[in-house]
Every structure is written in structure tokens, then in C-alpha cells.
Amino acid sequence: MHKLALFRLHLIVFLWGFTAILGKLIHANAQILVFYRMLFASIFLFVFIRVFKKESIKVSKKIFFQLAAIGFAMALHWYFFFYSIKVSNVSIALSCVSLSTLFASILEPIIFKRKIDISEVVMGMVIVACILLIFKTEIHFKEGIIYGILCAVFGTIFSVFNGKMFGKTSSGKIIFYEIFCGWLILMIFYLLSGQIFQMNEINYRDLALICLLASVFTAFPMLESVKLMKYISPFTLILTVNLEPVYGIILAFFIFGESEHMSRIFYIASGVMILAIIVNGLIKARKTKNLN
């Protein structure tokens, strides 16, 4: 069962890595892409919870508004991620996501009221140095790097506060309301700003790809990752999820060819970042084992 769980885990991480590929294949801009991704994903999750699991989706007002705030952070995270891809490429966006580890090392201790882990900060500084090196050597992708960093910031906010919500209601409801409320906030904003009519500027090809993105590459892996927590440790989950940029960058290299070919320094810096994250995970695992 453990081997099957590990296979399923690598499958969903591969699917997450492929979202960047779809983001480049979809011609619609980042605003439209995120709007329809969240709309379709929330519909799929609603049908799964109400029709297949036959569960109620009721939550308290307090939890609803908390999930709405987290959902808004998720929407911004996805928007900046896809915008980074549009103005640069998949490799740049995915490498910048690694900065989430540094931001988490600062934000998580504050939110969960624990001491700052020095090893996390050191590892975060290594990642910052690598990002600065990438910024220097890939200066023509400056805009993509800036938006990639913003993506990492809101991704960290989403992940850390999301961790505070688990246990307050079912995982399915948490995921559903975060995505649905993220879409609802975007809808209200576009209505008030008059941008809602721009949401019609999309063709059937892009709608089909976004539908695929929302179901196979969003709703399914999110629900599957929750189920896997029964069979694998949080450490294994976190460590494997760090392979997402690896899968994405390799796939982009072979699928898109020349537009994704980066300098040697970029690949060295990206490799060091991923290695630093893995080493940090191993250090944490050893500390946890010693405490037990």
C-alpha cells in the first residue's frame, strides 16, 4: 500500500508540474485563465462533494470568511504564476516558486508561534542567492522574475494559513470554499471594475484546456493529496512536492524547445535551490526522529 501511495504522490506532483505547461499552451491571458480555472474547479469539487460523497457543504460564517480570505491569496498566487509564464517562460516561473521556502521560514513561526529554525533561514538565504544569480544572468526575464516572486509570496500566505484551517472542517469543504470564494472575489472585482466583459474574450480551445486544467490538474490532485496523508508522512509529501519545479522545467525543455532553453548558470542555480530544499527536509526529518 505504501508503494502505491508513493506512486500516486509522484503522479499528482507530476500533474502539478504540468499546470505550468498548460499555462503556456493556453493563449488566454492570466486574468481569464485564473477566472475560469477557479470557476470550473469549484464546480467539479461541488459535484464531487454533493453528488458522489453526498455530504453537506455547510460551514460556519467564521470559517467561511477565513476560507474566503485564503482563497483570495490562492487566486493571486495563481494569477502571478501564470502571468510570470506569459511574460517570461515556464522555467523562470517555476524556479521563482522555490522562494516560498524562504518566506515560509519567516511567516510560519509567526503564525504558529514557534521559534525560527536557523537551518530554514540559512537554506532560504541560499535560495535568495540563487534567485539573484538567475536575475543577473537572465535580466531579459526581469518582469517574469518579479511576478514569479510575488507568486511565491502569495503561495506562502495561502499554504501557511491553509495549514491553520485543516481540522476545523472537512478537507473537501476547505478546498471547495477556498477555490469558490477566490473565484467569487474575482467576479465581484471584475464586475465593479467593468472588466467582466473581458472574460468573454476566450475561444473554445482555451476553454477546453482550462477545463482539463481545473479537473485533472487542480481538483483531482488536491483531493488526492488529502487522501494520501493517511498513508504517507507529511515530510514525504513536502519533500516530493519539491520535485514539482523539476518535472515542470524538464517537461518545458522538451515540449517547447528553444523558448525554454536557459543558460547553464540558470540550471546550476535551480539545481542548488532544489538540493537546498531537499537537504533542509532531511535535516527536519532527523530532528523529528531524535525528538521522538
ZIHU-V102864 format. One record per run of one state. SS is the DSSP state (H for helix, E for strand, C for the rest). FROM is the first residue (numbers start at 1). LEN is the number of residues. If there is no record, write none. Layout:
# ZIHU-V102864
<<SS/FROM/LEN> <SS/FROM/LEN>>
This chain:
# ZIHU-V102864
<<C/1/1> <H/2/24> <C/26/4> <H/30/23> <C/53/8> <H/61/27> <C/88/2> <H/90/8> <C/98/2> <H/100/13> <C/113/5> <H/118/20> <C/138/1> <H/139/27> <C/166/5> <H/171/23> <C/194/1> <H/195/6> <C/201/3> <H/204/25> <C/229/5> <H/234/8> <C/242/2> <H/244/17> <C/261/3> <H/264/28> <C/292/1>>
